[in-house]
Amino acid sequence: RTVSMSSMNESLLQSNHVEIVNVEDQAMAHAPAAAEELQHFAAAQNLNRNESMESRKSIQQNIFSIYGRLERLDVDPINQPYYVDTHRKIERGYNLNGQIVFTSKVFYRWILTVLIGMAIAIIARAVQVSIQVLVDQRNDQVEMYVRQGSTMLQAFVFFAVWNSCFALVGGLLTITLEPATAADGIAEIKAFMNGTHVKHFLKLRTILVKIVGTILAASSGLASGSEGPLIHIGAGIASGMTRGDKVQSLCFEFSPAILGRFHNDRDRRDFISAGAGAGMAAAFGAPIGGVLFVLEETSNAWHPQLIWNMFTAALVATVSLAFIKADLNSGDVSLAGLLSFGTTNSVQRLRDGGILADSSVEAPIYWWEIIMFVVVGILGGIVGGVFNRAVSLLSLVRPRNNLLRAFEVFAISLITSASIFYLVVLNPVCRDNGLWTCRDGGSWGDWCSGPLDLDTCKGPTSSCANASAWMCQGGSSAGRSCRDSDCEQLGGKCVPLQIPAINRGMQMGCDVGQYNELATLLFGHHELSISRMMTQAWPFSPYSIASMLKAAAVTFVLMLITFGAHIPTGIFMPCVFIGSCLGRVVGEYVKLY
């Protein structure tokens, strides 16, 4: 009151003197009660001091258990003048006429960027080959059971046991060794790139478990793919490049002093951006798409050097993977990425061989077809919205116990095996696979179903031969599809050709020269099914409308229950597969009406 009174005007003090005295008298009257209350409060504090300390420790422990694993990355540069002056270092680099052209750190950054792209390409190819080998072995064994006259129950038992064992092993690796490898890892990458340090997410053991788990999950028949986890793998490889103490034992060419220059959150964030973009590029053969993916979905920190580093890593990964795959594509390096939709050149070569009659790649696009594209987009948006909402609801009832999580993976595998197996058995739709064609007569080169097909091939000397196509060898028309007469007239010989066994589809109870549509769609490689739907057109449509709708529906439901389980799974491939089925169905209806 004294301080406030000293700052008041004298006239104001005189006018308010009576009121101030009254207030002072009332305060003195209540003072004993207030003092007594303070004494009781102090006594209570002294009595409960021990309990308060214990309660405070309990609250701190609870807070740490909730937020202790979340730390902020130190990515902001320090621009304080004193700090900059005291930590200034002499620039070292490569001189040209006495001037530093670029520093050694920039040079090694580009070297590491190229190595990241090459490493991701090698790992992507290894994952793809491993999945193909395991899936082919499983399908060959199932078809052998069917061909030998075994019951469908025996074939199903083998199919279910194979898938369940692979899925359970992948789930146990994830649950017991590295829970951070569950799902595709893109959500964690988003969190890390936006400044949150997620522990154990980019460790070497995490990446190794991710690679093995991805192979096991994709080989077990689950509705998942390897493209999403490949982004996490690429980010982990890039993060490892910034850890000199971890890479020293694996890469002796680089000393810890060189790698130690990038052992900070800012450089690690930039390298992880490049690794994630390179993983996306290797998955789909799209280097620019990998850069745009990181720009739109993950990182919020951009600068020109980062863009060039990301594009270089993505380009190197795409080109390296294309050359690695060239050995199985007759030297064709145009089919880059794990999922390749084909090119005009490759499709044209197949058409010249007699396998395809037309190509959707070469077909013109008319203005009224844009309306159909809008319809496909609307269907995709509806399916995506329903999926997101359903995943959010299912996440509330996912098990939290490790034992229940392992049982969940096992149960999902059994449900997946039972649903797709009996859907194939109960709805057999057979179609000629192009392995047999007519020889001689007016129907030379037309597809037939096998040696017992006496109706397709026309002519007294015509027969159904074991040839997928007929090509002229020698003469002026060498290398083109032929019939016997026109090739011989030009000085050549019409010889049979065979398509690779992997492109024939699964027979699964169908006659010789035919494949089961649903078995090929659901048992085989989704990449081949998608390529067929996009490149194989009339008159040899690969799948019927009913088969594609059934395959899309069952894949959607299985993807819904699979995504979120504790096993490395990706949803890029199932989503592309469902979209391809819906788009092909719309195209088939447009052709009909």
C-alpha positions as CSV (number, residue, x, y, z in Angstrom):
1,R,0.0,0.0,0.0
2,T,2.9,2.3,0.7
3,V,4.3,1.9,-2.8
4,S,1.0,2.5,-4.4
5,M,0.3,5.5,-2.2
6,S,3.6,7.2,-3.1
7,S,2.7,7.1,-6.7
8,M,-0.6,8.7,-6.3
9,N,-1.5,12.3,-6.5
10,E,-2.0,14.3,-3.2
11,S,-5.5,15.3,-4.1
12,L,-6.4,11.7,-4.8
13,L,-5.0,10.6,-1.5
14,Q,-7.2,13.2,0.4
15,S,-10.4,12.2,-1.4
16,N,-9.8,8.5,-0.8
17,H,-8.4,8.7,2.7
18,V,-11.6,7.5,4.5
19,E,-12.0,4.5,2.2
20,I,-8.4,3.4,2.7
21,V,-8.6,3.5,6.4
22,N,-11.8,1.4,6.3
23,V,-10.2,-1.2,4.2
24,E,-7.2,-1.3,6.5
25,D,-9.4,-1.9,9.5
26,Q,-11.2,-4.8,7.8
27,A,-7.9,-6.5,6.9
28,M,-6.7,-6.2,10.5
29,A,-9.9,-7.8,11.7
30,H,-9.5,-10.8,9.4
31,A,-5.8,-11.2,10.0
32,P,-6.1,-13.8,12.9
33,A,-8.3,-16.1,10.8
34,A,-5.9,-15.8,7.8
35,A,-2.9,-16.5,10.0
36,E,-4.5,-19.6,11.5
37,E,-5.4,-20.9,8.0
38,L,-1.8,-20.5,6.9
39,Q,-0.6,-22.4,9.9
40,H,-2.9,-25.3,9.1
41,F,-1.8,-25.3,5.5
42,A,1.9,-25.3,6.5
43,A,1.3,-28.2,8.9
44,A,-0.4,-30.2,6.2
45,Q,2.4,-29.6,3.8
46,N,5.0,-30.8,6.4
47,L,3.0,-33.9,7.1
48,N,2.5,-34.8,3.4
49,R,6.0,-33.8,2.2
50,N,7.1,-37.4,1.9
51,E,4.0,-38.4,0.0
52,S,4.3,-35.4,-2.2
53,M,7.9,-36.4,-3.2
54,E,6.8,-39.9,-4.0
55,S,3.8,-38.6,-6.0
56,R,6.1,-36.2,-7.9
57,K,8.4,-39.0,-8.8
58,S,5.5,-41.1,-10.0
59,I,4.2,-38.3,-12.1
60,Q,7.7,-37.7,-13.6
61,Q,8.0,-41.4,-14.4
62,N,4.6,-41.4,-16.1
63,I,5.5,-38.4,-18.2
64,F,8.8,-40.0,-19.2
65,S,7.1,-43.2,-20.1
66,I,4.8,-41.3,-22.4
67,Y,7.1,-38.7,-23.9
68,G,10.6,-40.1,-23.1
69,R,11.0,-41.8,-26.5
70,L,10.2,-38.6,-28.4
71,E,13.1,-36.2,-28.9
72,R,13.5,-33.3,-31.2
73,L,16.1,-33.4,-33.9
74,D,18.8,-30.7,-33.8
75,V,18.5,-29.6,-37.4
76,D,18.4,-25.8,-37.1
77,P,21.7,-24.1,-38.0
78,I,23.3,-21.9,-35.3
79,N,23.7,-18.4,-36.6
80,Q,24.8,-16.8,-33.3
81,P,27.9,-14.6,-34.3
82,Y,30.1,-15.6,-31.3
83,Y,29.4,-19.3,-31.9
84,V,30.1,-19.0,-35.7
85,D,33.4,-17.2,-35.1
86,T,34.6,-19.6,-32.4
87,H,33.7,-22.7,-34.5
88,R,34.9,-21.4,-37.8
89,K,37.1,-24.0,-39.6
90,I,39.5,-23.6,-42.5
91,E,37.9,-24.7,-45.7
92,R,39.5,-27.7,-47.3
93,G,38.7,-28.8,-50.8
94,Y,39.9,-28.8,-54.4
95,N,41.6,-25.7,-55.7
96,L,41.5,-24.3,-59.2
97,N,43.8,-21.3,-59.9
98,G,44.1,-20.7,-56.1
99,Q,40.3,-20.8,-55.5
100,I,38.4,-23.5,-53.8
101,V,36.0,-25.0,-56.4
102,F,34.2,-27.2,-54.0
103,T,34.9,-28.4,-50.5
104,S,35.8,-32.0,-49.7
105,K,32.6,-32.4,-47.7
106,V,30.6,-31.6,-50.9
107,F,32.6,-34.1,-52.8
108,Y,32.1,-36.9,-50.4
109,R,28.4,-36.0,-50.2
110,W,28.0,-36.8,-53.9
111,I,30.1,-40.0,-53.6
112,L,27.8,-41.2,-50.7
113,T,24.7,-40.2,-52.7
114,V,25.7,-42.4,-55.6
115,L,26.6,-45.3,-53.3
116,I,23.2,-45.0,-51.6
117,G,21.4,-45.3,-55.0
118,M,23.5,-48.4,-56.0
119,A,23.0,-50.1,-52.7
120,I,19.3,-49.6,-52.8
121,A,19.1,-51.1,-56.3
122,I,21.0,-54.2,-55.3
123,I,18.9,-54.8,-52.3
124,A,15.7,-54.2,-54.2
125,R,16.7,-56.7,-56.8
126,A,17.6,-59.3,-54.1
127,V,14.3,-58.8,-52.4
128,Q,12.4,-59.2,-55.7
129,V,14.3,-62.3,-56.8
130,S,13.8,-63.9,-53.4
131,I,10.1,-63.3,-53.4
132,Q,9.8,-64.7,-57.0
133,V,11.7,-67.9,-56.2
134,L,9.7,-68.6,-53.0
135,V,6.3,-67.9,-54.6
136,D,7.1,-70.0,-57.7
137,Q,8.2,-72.9,-55.5
138,R,5.0,-72.8,-53.5
139,N,2.8,-72.5,-56.6
140,D,4.7,-75.4,-58.4
141,Q,4.2,-77.6,-55.4
142,V,0.4,-76.8,-55.2
143,E,0.0,-77.5,-58.9
144,M,1.9,-80.8,-58.5
145,Y,-0.6,-81.9,-55.9
146,V,-3.4,-81.1,-58.2
147,R,-1.9,-82.8,-61.3
148,Q,-1.1,-86.0,-59.3
149,G,-4.7,-86.4,-58.4
150,S,-4.4,-85.4,-54.7
151,T,-7.5,-84.0,-53.1
152,M,-8.0,-80.3,-52.8
153,L,-7.8,-80.6,-49.1
154,Q,-4.2,-81.9,-49.3
155,A,-3.3,-79.1,-51.6
156,F,-4.9,-76.6,-49.3
157,V,-3.1,-77.9,-46.2
158,F,0.3,-77.5,-47.9
159,F,-0.7,-74.0,-49.1
160,A,-1.9,-72.9,-45.7
161,V,1.1,-74.4,-43.8
162,W,3.6,-72.8,-46.1
163,N,2.0,-69.4,-45.9
164,S,1.4,-69.6,-42.1
165,C,5.0,-70.6,-41.4
166,F,6.4,-67.8,-43.4
167,A,4.0,-65.2,-42.0
168,L,4.6,-66.4,-38.4
169,V,8.4,-66.3,-38.7
170,G,8.2,-62.7,-40.1
171,G,5.8,-61.7,-37.4
172,L,8.0,-63.1,-34.6
173,L,11.1,-61.4,-36.0
174,T,9.2,-58.1,-35.9
175,I,7.7,-58.6,-32.4
176,T,10.7,-59.9,-30.6
177,L,13.6,-58.2,-32.4
178,E,12.5,-54.9,-33.8
179,P,8.9,-53.8,-33.4
180,A,9.8,-50.7,-35.5
181,T,9.8,-52.8,-38.6
182,A,6.0,-53.3,-38.6
183,A,4.0,-52.1,-41.5
184,D,5.8,-50.1,-44.2
185,G,7.5,-47.5,-42.0
186,I,6.4,-44.5,-44.0
187,A,4.6,-42.9,-41.0
188,E,7.8,-43.1,-39.0
189,I,9.8,-41.6,-41.8
190,K,7.3,-38.6,-41.9
191,A,7.8,-38.1,-38.2
192,F,11.6,-38.3,-38.4
193,M,11.8,-36.0,-41.4
194,N,9.6,-33.4,-39.6
195,G,11.9,-33.2,-36.6
196,T,11.0,-36.0,-34.3
197,H,13.7,-38.5,-33.4
198,V,12.2,-42.0,-33.5
199,K,14.6,-44.3,-31.7
200,H,15.7,-47.7,-33.1
201,F,14.0,-46.9,-36.4
202,L,17.0,-46.7,-38.6
203,K,19.4,-49.1,-36.9
204,L,21.3,-51.7,-38.9
205,R,19.4,-54.6,-37.1
206,T,16.1,-52.9,-37.9
207,I,16.9,-52.7,-41.6
208,L,18.1,-56.3,-41.7
209,V,14.9,-57.5,-40.0
210,K,12.9,-55.3,-42.4
211,I,14.5,-57.0,-45.4
212,V,13.9,-60.5,-44.2
213,G,10.4,-59.8,-42.9
214,T,9.4,-58.2,-46.2
215,I,10.5,-61.3,-48.1
216,L,8.7,-63.6,-45.8
217,A,5.5,-61.5,-45.7
218,A,5.3,-61.1,-49.5
219,S,6.1,-64.8,-50.0
220,S,3.4,-65.9,-47.6
221,G,0.5,-64.8,-49.7
222,L,-0.5,-61.9,-47.6
223,A,-2.1,-58.9,-49.3
224,S,1.0,-56.8,-49.2
225,G,3.9,-55.8,-51.3
226,S,7.6,-54.9,-51.0
227,E,7.5,-51.4,-52.5
228,G,6.5,-49.6,-49.2
229,P,9.1,-51.3,-47.0
230,L,11.7,-50.5,-49.6
231,I,11.3,-46.8,-48.8
232,H,12.1,-47.6,-45.2
233,I,15.1,-49.7,-46.2
234,G,16.4,-46.9,-48.4
235,A,16.1,-44.5,-45.6
236,G,18.0,-46.8,-43.3
237,I,20.8,-47.3,-45.8
238,A,21.1,-43.6,-46.2
239,S,21.2,-43.1,-42.4
240,G,23.9,-45.6,-42.1
241,M,26.1,-43.6,-44.4
242,T,26.2,-40.8,-41.8
243,R,27.4,-43.0,-39.0
244,G,31.1,-43.4,-39.3
245,D,31.5,-45.6,-36.3
246,K,28.9,-48.0,-37.6
247,V,30.1,-48.2,-41.2
248,Q,33.8,-48.4,-40.4
249,S,33.6,-52.2,-39.9
250,L,31.7,-52.7,-43.2
251,C,33.4,-50.2,-45.5
252,F,37.1,-49.7,-45.0
253,E,37.5,-47.3,-48.0
254,F,36.0,-44.5,-45.9
255,S,37.7,-43.5,-42.7
256,P,35.6,-42.5,-39.7
257,A,36.9,-38.9,-40.1
258,I,35.2,-38.7,-43.5
259,L,31.9,-40.2,-42.5
260,G,32.0,-38.3,-39.2
261,R,31.5,-35.1,-41.0
262,F,27.9,-36.1,-41.7
263,H,27.3,-37.4,-38.1
264,N,24.7,-34.7,-37.3
265,D,20.9,-34.5,-37.5
266,R,20.9,-32.0,-40.4
267,D,23.0,-34.0,-42.8
268,R,21.3,-37.2,-41.6
269,R,17.9,-35.8,-42.5
270,D,19.2,-34.8,-46.0
271,F,20.6,-38.3,-46.6
272,I,17.4,-40.0,-45.4
273,S,15.4,-37.8,-47.8
274,A,17.7,-39.0,-50.6
275,G,17.4,-42.7,-49.5
276,A,13.6,-42.6,-49.2
277,G,13.3,-41.0,-52.6
278,A,15.7,-43.6,-54.1
279,G,13.7,-46.4,-52.5
280,M,10.5,-45.1,-54.1
281,A,12.3,-44.7,-57.5
282,A,13.6,-48.2,-57.4
283,A,10.2,-49.6,-56.6
284,F,8.4,-48.0,-59.5
285,G,11.3,-47.1,-61.9
286,A,10.5,-43.4,-61.5
287,P,13.3,-41.1,-60.3
288,I,11.3,-37.9,-60.6
289,G,8.4,-39.7,-58.8
290,G,10.7,-40.5,-55.9
291,V,11.7,-36.9,-55.5
292,L,8.1,-35.7,-55.7
293,F,7.1,-38.4,-53.1
294,V,9.5,-37.0,-50.6
295,L,8.5,-33.4,-51.4
296,E,4.8,-34.1,-50.9
297,E,4.6,-36.7,-48.3
298,T,7.6,-36.7,-45.9
299,S,10.0,-33.8,-45.7
300,N,9.3,-30.1,-45.0
301,A,12.9,-28.9,-45.2
302,W,14.1,-28.1,-48.7
303,H,17.1,-26.5,-50.3
304,P,18.6,-26.7,-53.8
305,Q,21.4,-29.0,-52.8
306,L,19.0,-31.5,-51.3
307,I,16.9,-31.6,-54.4
308,W,19.9,-32.4,-56.6
309,N,21.2,-35.0,-54.1
310,M,17.8,-36.7,-54.0
311,F,17.4,-36.7,-57.8
312,T,20.9,-38.2,-58.2
313,A,20.3,-41.0,-55.7
314,A,16.9,-41.8,-57.3
315,L,18.3,-41.8,-60.8
316,V,21.3,-44.0,-59.8
317,A,18.9,-46.5,-58.1
318,T,16.6,-46.6,-61.1
319,V,19.4,-47.0,-63.7
320,S,21.3,-49.5,-61.6
321,L,18.2,-51.7,-61.1
322,A,17.4,-51.5,-64.8
323,F,20.9,-52.9,-65.7
324,I,20.6,-55.6,-63.0
325,K,17.3,-56.7,-64.4
326,A,18.5,-56.6,-67.9
327,D,19.9,-60.2,-67.7
328,L,16.3,-61.5,-67.5
329,N,14.9,-59.1,-70.1
330,S,17.1,-60.1,-73.0
331,G,19.3,-57.0,-72.4
332,D,16.3,-54.6,-72.3
333,V,17.0,-51.8,-69.8
334,S,13.7,-50.0,-70.4
335,L,11.8,-52.1,-67.9
336,A,13.2,-50.3,-64.8
337,G,11.7,-50.7,-61.3
338,L,10.3,-53.6,-59.4
339,L,6.9,-52.9,-61.0
340,S,7.2,-52.3,-64.7
341,F,4.2,-51.6,-66.8
342,G,6.0,-52.3,-70.1
343,T,7.0,-49.9,-72.9
344,T,6.0,-49.4,-76.5
345,N,9.1,-51.2,-77.7
346,S,8.7,-54.2,-75.4
347,V,5.0,-54.6,-76.1
348,Q,5.5,-54.2,-79.9
349,R,8.1,-57.0,-79.8
350,L,5.6,-59.2,-78.1
351,R,3.0,-58.3,-80.6
352,D,5.3,-59.1,-83.5
353,G,5.9,-62.5,-81.9
354,G,2.2,-63.3,-82.2
355,I,1.5,-63.2,-78.5
356,L,-0.4,-59.9,-78.4
357,A,-2.7,-58.6,-81.1
358,D,-2.9,-55.0,-79.9
359,S,-1.4,-52.8,-77.2
360,S,-3.0,-50.4,-74.9
361,V,0.2,-48.4,-75.0
362,E,-0.1,-47.6,-78.7
363,A,-3.9,-47.1,-78.7
364,P,-5.1,-43.5,-79.2
365,I,-7.1,-41.7,-76.5
366,Y,-10.4,-40.0,-77.6
367,W,-12.0,-37.1,-75.8
368,W,-15.0,-39.0,-74.6
369,E,-12.6,-41.5,-72.8
370,I,-11.7,-38.7,-70.4
371,I,-15.2,-39.2,-68.8
372,M,-14.3,-42.8,-68.2
373,F,-11.0,-41.8,-66.6
374,V,-12.9,-39.5,-64.2
375,V,-15.2,-42.5,-63.3
376,V,-12.1,-44.6,-62.5
377,G,-10.7,-41.8,-60.4
378,I,-14.0,-41.5,-58.4
379,L,-14.0,-45.2,-57.8
380,G,-10.5,-45.1,-56.6
381,G,-11.2,-42.2,-54.2
382,I,-14.3,-44.0,-52.8
383,V,-12.3,-47.2,-52.2
384,G,-9.4,-45.2,-50.6
385,G,-11.7,-43.3,-48.3
386,V,-13.5,-46.4,-47.1
387,F,-10.1,-48.1,-46.5
388,N,-8.7,-45.2,-44.5
389,R,-11.8,-45.1,-42.3
390,A,-11.9,-48.8,-41.7
391,V,-8.2,-48.9,-40.9
392,S,-8.7,-46.2,-38.3
393,L,-11.5,-48.2,-36.6
394,L,-9.6,-51.5,-36.7
395,S,-6.5,-49.9,-35.1
396,L,-8.6,-49.4,-31.9
397,V,-9.1,-53.2,-31.5
398,R,-5.6,-54.3,-32.5
399,P,-4.0,-56.5,-29.8
400,R,-1.4,-54.8,-27.5
401,N,0.1,-58.0,-26.1
402,N,3.1,-59.6,-27.9
403,L,1.6,-63.1,-27.7
404,L,-1.7,-61.9,-29.1
405,R,0.1,-60.0,-31.8
406,A,1.8,-63.1,-33.0
407,F,-1.5,-65.0,-33.0
408,E,-3.0,-62.2,-35.0
409,V,-0.4,-62.6,-37.7
410,F,-1.0,-66.4,-37.7
411,A,-4.8,-65.9,-37.9
412,I,-4.6,-63.4,-40.7
413,S,-2.4,-65.8,-42.7
414,L,-4.9,-68.6,-42.3
415,I,-7.8,-66.4,-43.2
416,T,-5.9,-65.2,-46.3
417,S,-5.0,-68.7,-47.4
418,A,-8.5,-70.1,-46.9
419,S,-10.3,-67.3,-48.6
420,I,-8.2,-67.1,-51.8
421,F,-7.8,-70.9,-52.1
422,Y,-11.4,-71.8,-51.9
423,L,-12.4,-68.8,-54.1
424,V,-10.1,-70.3,-56.8
425,V,-11.4,-73.8,-56.3
426,L,-15.1,-72.9,-56.2
427,N,-15.0,-70.4,-59.1
428,P,-12.7,-72.0,-61.8
429,V,-12.5,-69.8,-64.9
430,C,-10.1,-71.2,-67.5
431,R,-8.6,-69.3,-70.4
432,D,-6.1,-70.2,-73.2
433,N,-2.6,-69.2,-72.2
434,G,-1.1,-68.9,-75.6
435,L,1.1,-71.9,-75.2
436,W,-0.7,-73.8,-78.0
437,T,-1.4,-72.4,-81.4
438,C,-2.8,-73.8,-84.7
439,R,-0.4,-75.0,-87.3
440,D,-1.2,-75.2,-91.0
441,G,-4.5,-74.2,-92.5
442,G,-6.4,-70.9,-92.5
443,S,-6.2,-70.6,-88.7
444,W,-2.4,-70.7,-88.5
445,G,-1.2,-68.8,-85.4
446,D,-4.6,-68.8,-83.6
447,W,-4.6,-69.9,-80.0
448,C,-6.0,-73.3,-79.1
449,S,-6.3,-75.2,-75.8
450,G,-4.2,-78.2,-76.4
451,P,-3.6,-81.3,-78.6
452,L,-7.1,-82.6,-78.0
453,D,-8.6,-79.3,-79.4
454,L,-10.1,-80.4,-82.7
455,D,-12.5,-77.5,-83.2
456,T,-10.4,-74.3,-83.1
457,C,-7.9,-75.1,-85.9
458,K,-9.5,-75.1,-89.4
459,G,-8.3,-77.2,-92.3
460,P,-7.7,-80.9,-93.0
461,T,-3.9,-80.7,-92.2
462,S,-4.3,-78.1,-89.3
463,S,-3.4,-79.2,-85.8
464,C,-2.9,-77.6,-82.3
465,A,0.9,-77.4,-81.8
466,N,2.9,-76.6,-78.7
467,A,4.0,-73.2,-79.8
468,S,3.1,-69.8,-78.4
469,A,3.8,-68.0,-81.7
470,W,5.4,-68.5,-85.1
471,M,8.3,-66.4,-86.3
472,C,10.0,-66.3,-89.7
473,Q,13.6,-67.3,-89.5
474,G,15.8,-66.1,-92.4
475,G,14.7,-64.3,-95.6
476,S,13.6,-60.8,-95.9
477,S,10.8,-61.1,-93.3
478,A,13.1,-62.6,-90.6
479,G,11.9,-61.8,-87.0
480,R,8.3,-61.2,-87.9
481,S,5.2,-63.4,-87.1
482,C,4.4,-65.7,-90.0
483,R,2.4,-68.4,-91.6
484,D,4.2,-71.1,-93.4
485,S,3.5,-70.0,-97.0
486,D,4.2,-66.3,-96.8
487,C,7.5,-66.9,-94.9
488,E,8.8,-69.5,-97.4
489,Q,7.9,-67.3,-100.3
490,L,10.3,-64.7,-98.9
491,G,13.1,-67.2,-98.4
492,G,12.6,-68.1,-94.8
493,K,11.2,-70.8,-92.5
494,C,8.4,-70.5,-90.1
495,V,9.6,-71.8,-86.7
496,P,7.6,-72.1,-83.4
497,L,8.3,-69.9,-80.4
498,Q,7.7,-70.4,-76.7
499,I,6.8,-67.8,-74.1
500,P,8.5,-67.9,-70.7
501,A,6.8,-70.3,-68.2
502,I,6.3,-67.4,-65.7
503,N,3.9,-65.7,-68.2
504,R,1.7,-68.7,-68.7
505,G,-0.3,-68.4,-65.5
506,M,-1.3,-71.1,-63.1
507,Q,-3.1,-74.1,-64.5
508,M,-4.7,-75.1,-61.2
509,G,-7.2,-77.7,-62.5
510,C,-7.6,-76.3,-66.0
511,D,-6.9,-78.3,-69.2
512,V,-3.5,-78.3,-70.9
513,G,-2.8,-75.0,-72.6
514,Q,-5.1,-73.0,-70.2
515,Y,-4.7,-71.1,-67.0
516,N,-7.0,-70.4,-64.1
517,E,-7.8,-66.7,-64.0
518,L,-8.3,-66.3,-60.3
519,A,-5.4,-68.5,-59.4
520,T,-3.1,-66.4,-61.6
521,L,-4.5,-63.2,-60.1
522,L,-4.3,-64.2,-56.4
523,F,-1.6,-66.9,-56.2
524,G,0.9,-65.5,-58.7
525,H,2.9,-62.3,-58.9
526,H,0.8,-59.1,-58.8
527,E,3.4,-57.4,-61.1
528,L,2.7,-59.8,-63.9
529,S,-1.1,-59.6,-63.5
530,I,-0.9,-55.8,-63.5
531,S,1.3,-55.8,-66.6
532,R,-1.2,-58.1,-68.4
533,M,-4.1,-55.9,-67.5
534,M,-2.3,-52.8,-68.8
535,T,-0.8,-54.2,-72.0
536,Q,-2.7,-57.2,-73.2
537,A,-5.8,-56.2,-75.2
538,W,-8.4,-57.6,-77.6
539,P,-8.8,-60.3,-78.8
540,F,-6.9,-62.1,-76.1
541,S,-8.2,-60.3,-72.9
542,P,-6.3,-61.8,-70.0
543,Y,-9.1,-61.9,-67.4
544,S,-12.9,-61.8,-67.4
545,I,-14.8,-59.0,-65.7
546,A,-16.1,-61.3,-63.0
547,S,-12.6,-62.6,-62.1
548,M,-11.2,-59.1,-61.8
549,L,-14.1,-57.9,-59.6
550,K,-13.7,-60.9,-57.3
551,A,-9.9,-60.5,-57.1
552,A,-10.2,-56.7,-56.3
553,A,-12.9,-57.3,-53.6
554,V,-11.0,-60.1,-51.8
555,T,-7.7,-58.2,-52.0
556,F,-9.4,-55.1,-50.5
557,V,-10.7,-57.0,-47.5
558,L,-7.5,-58.9,-46.9
559,M,-5.4,-55.8,-47.3
560,L,-7.7,-54.1,-44.7
561,I,-7.0,-56.7,-42.0
562,T,-3.3,-57.2,-42.9
563,F,-2.2,-53.6,-42.8
564,G,-1.5,-52.8,-39.2
565,A,-0.4,-56.3,-38.1
566,H,3.1,-56.6,-36.6
567,I,4.8,-57.7,-39.8
568,P,6.6,-55.7,-42.5
569,T,3.9,-55.0,-45.1
570,G,3.3,-52.5,-47.8
571,I,0.1,-51.4,-49.4
572,F,1.4,-49.8,-52.7
573,M,1.2,-53.0,-54.7
574,P,-2.3,-54.1,-53.4
575,C,-3.6,-50.6,-54.1
576,V,-2.2,-50.6,-57.6
577,F,-3.6,-54.1,-58.2
578,I,-7.1,-53.1,-57.0
579,G,-6.9,-49.9,-59.2
580,S,-5.8,-51.9,-62.2
581,C,-8.7,-54.3,-61.8
582,L,-11.2,-51.5,-61.5
583,G,-9.7,-49.6,-64.4
584,R,-9.7,-52.7,-66.6
585,V,-13.3,-53.5,-65.7
586,V,-14.4,-50.0,-66.8
587,G,-12.4,-50.4,-70.0
588,E,-14.1,-53.8,-70.7
589,Y,-17.6,-52.3,-70.2
590,V,-16.7,-49.4,-72.5
591,K,-15.6,-51.9,-75.2
592,L,-18.9,-53.9,-74.8
593,Y,-21.2,-50.9,-74.9
